[in-house]
Amino acid sequence: MGRISFQHTLLPVCCLQMAERAREHSAVGNKTYVIGVGMTKFEKPGSKEDWDYPAMAKESGTKALADAGISYDQVEQAYVGYVYGESTSGQRAVYELGMTGIPVVNVNNNCSTGSTALYLATQAVRSGTADCALALGFEKMQKGSLGSTYEDREQPMMRHILAEAELFEFTGAPPAPWMFGAAGREHMQKYGTTAEQFAKIGEKNHRHSVNNPYAQFQDEYTLQDILDSKEIYAPLTKLQCSPTSDGSGAAIIASERFVEQHGLAAQAVEIVGQAMVTDFANTFTDNSAITLVGAKMSKAAAEKVYQQAELSPSDVDVIELHDCFSTNELITYEALGLCAEGEGGKLVDAGDTTYGGRWVVNPSGGLISKGHPLGATGLAQCSELTWQLRGQADKRQVANAKVALQHNIGLGGAVVITAYRPAER
């Protein structure tokens, strides 16, 4: 009997609607996989002569395609993230890989831009809209602390900044270290956390970066070096703050059908949980510097991801999280459920977030030492965790890594959390 086509069959409208809903429901459950990743080395802005964003994107994108073993004409959609750049820079970037007429979406979500591109590419594949999508991010940054670009309109962070000023005096420090430093001070006041515990995070991440050829900095420092470096906003010193960086990262996301058709199961890493969360009303009603920098966003997103993936924090082996400042790494331990609220300092002192501990957090060196080109950071995290789960992280390799967790946050605000595990073979 021939296939019945809705196009040529008169069925009641309700039946058509039910069939469409059934089709959509089945697509929502599509499995999604990272099949290829690539990134550039992160560099100090302006240190690499004639290195513009199209060249960065070409390098990371070409590496991701080669890693996946596919050509650009097999990519059906592209999501390209950057914060500092002109409109349609995403098109200009991916045109270095090919010009096939596919949809290219430009993405800007502050420091979580790269993970937002990843989130959108994953949604496209999970929904059945595409079988293969590219997430790419880059940044060509100015030297020094982050600043605003437009002075003739409302700043998107102004409400956060005014709320912060009600809690902690603005001393003239750059806004980002002031806000995250204030969150650290609040943690110290509420829970007795010490400046040394925050500094230990900086020491750990710089030590991890020694083995990462992609890191902007690969220098090891003593704890005393961290404490004695220039104070930016107490308790933060310079060696506990992420630098501005130039660089790019990319990931290829594919459906289960695409993985099977191309024989990629051996290298595919499944995205088993993913959530994006933006600010809640309590960001401004809690009267808390910790909440203002996104701790409750992170907690809510983590809970969603654990539920989706049917995992708990104890199941996780390796984590890349958003250590824009050491204070945020400690606060995020608690938001991710690695320990109870207020006990992040104990986790640090126990050595539970480095090799030999319960988790290895930021084996790449994190933002503090690897660097932080805003649009690329989330995709660099994805690259590192993909390598870890494949056993391809060389001297950084976390032994027997089976489950990975990624956390990327941008104030203003958005957080994206993603859980990964190797594809079933």
C-alpha positions in Angstrom: 0.0 0.0 0.0 1.4 3.4 -0.9 2.4 6.1 1.6 -0.5 8.4 2.5 0.4 12.1 2.1 -1.4 14.7 4.2 -1.0 17.0 1.2 -3.3 14.8 -0.9 -5.6 13.5 1.7 -8.6 15.3 3.1 -8.4 14.9 6.9 -10.1 17.0 9.6 -8.1 20.0 10.8 -7.9 18.5 14.3 -6.2 15.4 13.0 -3.7 17.5 11.1 -3.0 19.5 14.2 -2.5 16.3 16.3 -0.2 14.9 13.7 1.9 18.1 13.7 2.1 18.2 17.5 3.2 14.5 17.5 5.9 15.3 15.0 7.1 18.3 17.0 7.0 16.3 20.3 9.2 13.5 18.7 11.7 16.1 17.5 12.1 17.7 20.9 13.6 14.5 22.2 16.3 14.3 19.5 19.7 13.5 20.9 22.5 16.0 20.2 26.2 15.5 20.0 29.4 17.5 19.7 31.2 15.9 16.8 34.0 18.4 16.2 35.7 21.2 18.2 38.5 23.6 17.5 40.0 26.8 19.0 42.9 29.2 18.5 45.4 30.0 21.2 44.2 32.9 23.2 46.4 36.0 22.9 46.9 39.4 24.5 44.9 41.9 22.5 47.1 43.3 19.7 50.0 41.1 20.4 49.7 39.1 17.2 50.2 41.3 14.2 47.5 41.4 11.5 45.3 38.9 13.3 41.7 39.9 12.7 38.5 38.1 13.6 38.0 36.5 10.1 41.4 34.8 10.5 40.6 33.7 14.0 37.2 32.2 12.9 38.8 30.5 10.0 41.4 28.8 12.2 38.9 27.6 14.9 36.2 26.7 12.4 38.6 24.8 10.1 39.9 22.8 13.1 36.4 21.9 14.2 35.4 20.7 10.7 38.6 18.7 10.4 38.0 17.2 13.8 34.5 16.2 12.8 35.7 14.9 9.4 33.1 16.8 7.5 33.0 19.7 5.0 31.4 23.1 5.5 28.7 22.4 2.9 27.3 19.7 5.3 26.6 22.4 7.9 22.9 23.6 7.7 22.9 26.5 10.2 25.5 28.6 11.9 25.3 30.6 15.2 28.2 33.0 15.6 28.9 34.9 18.8 30.8 38.1 19.5 30.3 41.1 21.8 32.6 43.7 20.3 32.0 44.1 16.6 29.8 45.5 13.8 26.6 44.0 12.7 26.9 40.8 10.5 30.4 40.1 11.6 29.2 36.6 12.0 28.6 36.3 8.3 32.0 37.8 7.5 33.6 35.3 9.9 32.0 32.1 8.6 32.4 33.2 5.0 36.1 32.2 5.6 34.8 28.6 5.8 32.4 28.8 2.8 29.4 30.6 1.3 26.6 28.1 1.0 23.6 30.4 1.7 22.8 28.8 5.1 21.2 30.9 7.9 23.8 32.6 9.9 22.6 34.1 13.2 24.7 36.7 15.1 24.7 36.2 18.8 25.6 38.7 21.7 25.0 37.7 25.3 27.8 39.3 27.2 30.4 36.9 28.6 28.1 33.9 27.9 27.9 34.6 24.2 29.9 31.5 23.1 27.7 29.2 25.2 24.6 31.0 23.9 25.7 30.2 20.3 26.2 26.6 21.5 22.7 26.6 23.1 21.1 27.8 19.9 22.9 25.3 17.7 21.9 22.5 20.0 18.3 23.7 20.0 18.3 23.7 16.2 19.5 20.1 16.1 17.3 18.9 19.0 14.2 20.3 17.4 14.9 18.6 14.1 15.3 21.8 12.2 18.9 20.8 11.3 21.0 17.7 11.4 24.3 19.6 11.6 24.9 23.1 13.0 28.0 25.2 13.7 28.5 27.2 16.9 31.4 29.7 16.5 32.6 32.5 18.7 35.4 35.1 18.5 36.5 38.3 20.0 39.0 41.0 19.0 39.3 43.1 22.2 40.8 46.3 23.4 43.5 46.2 26.0 42.6 46.8 29.6 39.4 46.5 31.5 36.0 46.2 29.8 34.2 49.4 29.0 31.0 50.5 27.4 30.8 51.2 23.7 27.8 53.6 23.5 27.4 56.5 25.9 24.2 58.0 24.4 21.8 55.4 25.8 20.8 53.4 28.8 23.6 51.0 29.8 22.1 47.4 30.2 24.0 46.9 33.4 23.0 50.2 35.0 20.2 48.7 37.1 22.7 46.1 38.4 25.4 48.7 39.1 23.0 51.0 41.0 21.8 48.0 43.1 25.4 47.1 43.8 26.2 50.7 44.9 23.5 50.4 47.6 25.5 47.5 49.1 29.2 48.3 48.5 30.8 51.6 47.9 32.1 52.2 44.4 35.8 53.0 44.8 36.7 53.7 41.2 37.7 50.1 40.4 36.5 48.8 37.0 32.9 47.7 37.3 33.4 43.9 36.8 36.0 43.4 39.5 34.1 45.7 41.8 30.9 43.7 41.5 32.6 40.2 41.7 34.9 41.5 44.4 31.9 42.8 46.4 30.3 39.3 46.1 33.5 37.9 47.6 33.4 40.4 50.4 29.8 39.5 51.2 30.8 35.8 51.3 33.6 36.6 53.7 31.2 38.6 55.9 28.5 35.9 55.9 30.6 32.7 56.0 34.1 33.6 57.2 35.7 32.9 53.9 39.3 34.2 53.7 41.3 36.2 51.1 43.7 33.2 51.1 41.0 30.8 50.0 40.1 33.0 47.0 43.8 33.3 46.2 44.2 29.5 46.2 41.8 29.4 43.3 44.0 31.7 41.3 47.0 29.6 42.2 45.2 26.4 41.1 44.1 27.8 37.8 47.5 29.3 36.8 49.1 25.9 37.7 46.6 24.1 35.5 47.3 26.4 32.6 51.0 25.4 32.4 49.9 22.3 30.5 47.5 24.1 28.1 49.1 25.3 24.8 46.0 27.3 24.0 46.2 29.4 27.2 47.2 33.1 27.1 49.3 32.6 30.2 51.2 29.4 31.0 53.0 30.6 34.1 52.9 29.0 37.6 52.8 31.2 40.7 53.0 30.5 44.4 50.1 31.4 46.7 52.2 34.3 48.0 52.7 35.5 44.5 48.9 35.6 44.0 48.4 37.4 47.3 51.2 39.9 46.7 50.1 40.9 43.1 48.5 44.3 42.5 45.2 44.7 44.4 42.3 45.5 42.0 39.4 45.4 44.5 39.9 43.5 47.7 40.0 40.6 48.0 40.9 40.4 44.3 44.4 40.8 43.1 45.5 41.0 39.5 46.4 37.3 39.4 42.8 36.4 40.4 41.3 38.3 37.5 40.7 37.1 33.9 42.5 39.2 31.2 41.0 40.6 28.0 42.0 38.4 25.1 41.8 37.8 21.4 40.7 34.4 20.1 38.1 32.1 18.7 36.4 28.7 19.4 34.1 26.5 17.5 31.9 23.4 17.8 30.0 21.2 15.4 26.6 19.9 16.8 24.9 17.0 15.1 21.9 14.7 15.5 22.0 11.0 16.2 21.0 10.3 12.6 24.0 12.4 11.3 26.4 10.6 13.8 25.2 7.2 12.6 25.3 8.1 8.9 28.9 9.3 9.1 30.2 6.7 11.6 31.1 9.3 14.2 30.0 7.5 17.4 33.6 6.9 18.5 34.4 10.6 18.8 30.9 12.0 19.5 30.2 13.6 22.9 26.5 13.7 23.8 24.9 16.9 25.3 22.8 15.2 27.9 21.5 18.3 29.6 21.5 22.0 28.8 19.8 25.1 30.2 19.9 28.9 29.8 18.6 31.1 32.6 18.3 34.8 32.8 17.8 37.1 35.8 14.9 36.6 38.3 13.2 39.3 40.2 15.3 38.3 43.2 18.4 39.6 41.5 17.3 43.0 42.6 15.1 42.1 45.7 17.6 40.0 47.6 19.9 42.9 48.5 22.8 40.6 47.9 26.0 41.1 45.9 26.2 37.4 45.4 22.8 37.3 43.8 23.6 40.3 41.7 26.5 38.5 40.0 24.2 35.6 39.1 24.6 32.9 41.7 20.8 32.1 41.7 20.7 32.1 37.9 23.5 29.5 38.0 21.8 27.4 40.7 18.5 27.3 38.8 20.2 26.4 35.5 22.3 23.7 37.3 19.2 22.1 38.8 17.5 22.0 35.4 20.6 20.3 33.8 20.9 17.7 36.5 17.3 16.8 36.1 17.5 16.6 32.3 20.7 14.5 32.5 19.5 12.4 35.5 22.8 13.2 37.2 23.9 14.7 40.5 27.0 16.7 41.2 28.7 13.6 42.6 28.5 12.0 39.1 30.5 14.8 37.5 34.3 14.3 37.0 35.5 17.4 35.3 34.2 21.0 35.2 34.9 24.1 33.2 33.3 27.0 35.0 33.2 30.8 34.6 36.1 32.0 36.8 36.2 35.5 35.5 37.4 36.2 39.0 38.4 33.8 41.7 35.5 34.9 43.9 33.0 33.8 41.2 34.6 30.3 41.0 34.1 29.8 44.7 30.5 31.1 44.7 29.8 28.9 41.7 30.9 25.8 43.5 27.9 26.3 45.8 25.6 27.2 43.0 26.5 24.0 41.1 25.8 22.0 44.3 29.4 20.8 44.8 29.0 21.9 48.4 26.5 23.6 50.7 26.0 27.3 50.7 28.9 29.0 52.6 31.2 26.0 52.3 33.1 26.8 49.2 36.2 27.8 51.2 36.3 24.4 52.8 36.2 22.8 49.3 39.2 24.8 48.4 41.2 24.0 51.5 40.5 20.3 51.1 41.9 20.3 47.5 38.7 19.0 46.2 38.7 21.0 42.9 42.1 20.0 41.5 43.8 16.8 40.4 43.5 14.2 43.1 40.3 15.8 44.5 36.6 15.0 44.0 36.4 17.1 40.8 39.0 18.8 38.6 37.7 22.3 38.0 39.1 24.4 35.1 41.9 22.0 33.9 42.4 24.4 31.0 43.5 27.1 33.4 40.1 28.7 33.3 39.4 32.3 32.3 41.9 33.6 34.8 44.9 32.0 33.0 43.6 30.7 29.7 42.1 34.2 28.9 38.6 35.5 28.2 37.8 36.6 24.7 34.1 37.0 25.5 32.5 35.4 22.4 34.9 32.5 22.3 35.0 31.5 26.0 32.0 29.2 26.1 33.2 27.3 23.0 36.7 27.0 24.4 35.1 25.4 27.5 33.2 23.0 25.2 36.4 22.2 23.4 38.3 21.4 26.6 35.5 19.2 27.9 35.2 17.3 24.6 38.9 16.6 24.7 38.7 15.5 28.3 35.9 13.0 27.6 37.6 11.6 24.6 40.9 11.2 26.6 42.7 13.7 24.3 43.7 16.4 26.9 47.3 15.3 27.0 49.0 16.4 30.3 45.7 18.0 31.4 43.8 14.8 31.2 41.5 14.0 34.1 41.7 10.3 34.8 38.6 8.2 33.7 36.6 11.3 32.9 33.0 10.1 32.0 30.8 13.1 32.8 31.6 16.8 32.3 29.9 20.0 33.3 30.2 23.5 31.7 29.2 26.8 33.3 29.3 30.1 31.4 27.8 33.3 32.7 27.3 36.9 31.5 26.0 39.7 33.7 23.0 41.5 32.5 22.3 38.6 32.5 22.4 35.0 31.2 23.9 31.7 32.3 24.3 28.6 30.2 25.1 25.2 31.8 25.7 22.1 29.7 26.3 18.5 30.8 28.3 16.1 28.5 29.1 12.4 28.4 30.7 10.2 25.7 28.2 8.8 23.1 27.1 5.2 23.6 29.0 3.0 21.2 
